[in-house]
């Protein structure tokens, strides 16, 4: 690294499994490497309580612990890990330019590993009660609902995990899904069905979030009959999937119609020297271990590109 210009051979944007794995391989490959991790490095796994499908851990590992281990490993090997978010990126000429924390950086190669963000339903009443009972993060806000009833909206792994996690605090958790079949994995479905605190409500979607100042109830609409029922809950957790975090690179890298970065099997994007790894380009698997593998590929390709 050149102290004056803040130039690095490899700059990694994002601090999930893809970003940290890329960093580990980049520094071990001899490249000066900076990783922009955002204010809370760790990515989506920070919100996952128990991970039992990441190889190497006999017992479930807490998401935040796994990410802290990755961060320490990348830093010990020589990555400069910055708790800053990249606000601007310019890939029009080499070296590429990045702005983070009000400072300018340049890099010969950029690995984009910005992951994905939780999706919202997009209803005005949802917006109104965000932070006042409507939440997108069960691990962040579940604690506030000790001894109360809550609902979770969604039918995938995230919704299932959130519902299970919330039973630690809530007296009852309604899992509201828009279809009559869950998308969540078989193992999680088994856990849901075995938990007496969880009630599954199929074929329903939130119609309106209700309250005065704070959320007190959610009106649910039966998508088959149109009938409306009310759940008296002070907490509603939205877990309906994720959208790729590609705001930074819109108009600069080719994206697909859903906003994912288009990257080939070698993690190459539409701009030579810019690679993408993890949930920002993964439309199919979205697993920590797959993201880590993609981060490894991106770093190996980046090292070859530098040569
Ligand atoms: P997901 O698999 O895309 O599931 C989203 C769920 O929300 C689906 O059930 C979907 O319904 C529902 N949904 C979407 N839009 C909705 C809307 N507007 N109104 C009501 N419901 C809506 O997303 P995810 O659960 O966040 O999981 C994302 C990826 O991460 C998956 O690949 C998953 O396997 C992975 N993941 C893994 C773990 C783990 O292994 N421990 C944990 C969390 C996530 P439909 O089913 O009808 O489409």
Boltz pocket constraint, residues with backbone or C-beta under 6 A from the ligand:
constraints:
  - pocket:
      binder: B
      contacts: [[A, 50], [A, 51], [A, 53], [A, 120], [A, 121], [A, 153], [A, 154], [A, 155], [A, 156], [A, 157], [A, 158], [A, 159], [A, 161], [A, 176], [A, 177], [A, 178], [A, 179], [A, 181], [A, 182], [A, 183], [A, 184], [A, 204], [A, 205], [A, 239], [A, 240], [A, 241], [A, 242], [A, 284], [A, 285], [A, 286], [A, 287]]
      max_distance: 6.0
